[in-house]
């Protein structure tokens, strides 16, 4: 995103036309990442940074008529991710791009995703989770630092790494970032492929009236054959399982 900002400044008023051209190139080359950043070029942050996982070119936003039923589209048409993000980012207007993104994450991704999941997983194992770097004094101090204390070039967490440079081995400070990914791409192509298909194409799932079943079936087949649809299938599966647990009274 920071590289994109530099490109945008260099292109000036040509940034948006360049983004459109890059989007057309994606139609030929089939590169989802190119489409994501092409959509962002020349647009305000709120119009493309809906969350860490959602953006205009994400499948559900790009092809709503293909996957959602007409009734669902009608019921949800009044909800605008961009309008919501404009409200979220209103206090951060005029800030450097990095700080705007960090502010958006602090208001959305952190409390609605990362902390919720971490809290539930640890509680399920009788562990009490602590997040010392989110102590309000540490967070307020970090927020006050200049942007280049946080990221410069390809180096992230610069101030944190400098603070711990004499405490943590160099190979730890410089290693590639590693999260805790779940291998659902592999699962949904192999061990869970049949379960996903049976669940998503069941009469109960059809009765929700949310999704076009022919498109759901196409996504399942595409992922089974060539991959690339794990995020969409996993999302659909979570929606259906949520309904079974909390709407259908736990009848899995």
Secondary structure, DSSP 8 states (H G I E B T S, - for coil): -HHHHHHHHHHGGGHHHHHHHHHHHHHHH--HHHHHHHHHTTS-GGGT-SSSS--TTSHHHH-HHHHB-HHHHHHHTT--HHHHHHHHHGGGTTS-HHHHHHHHHHHTHIIIIIHHHHHHHHHHTT-----GGGSHHHHHHHHHS-GGGTEETTEESHHHHHHTTTTS-HHHHSS--------HHHHHHTTTHHHHHHHHTSHHHHHT--B-HHHHHHHHHHHHHT---HHHHHHHHHHHHHHHHHTSSS--
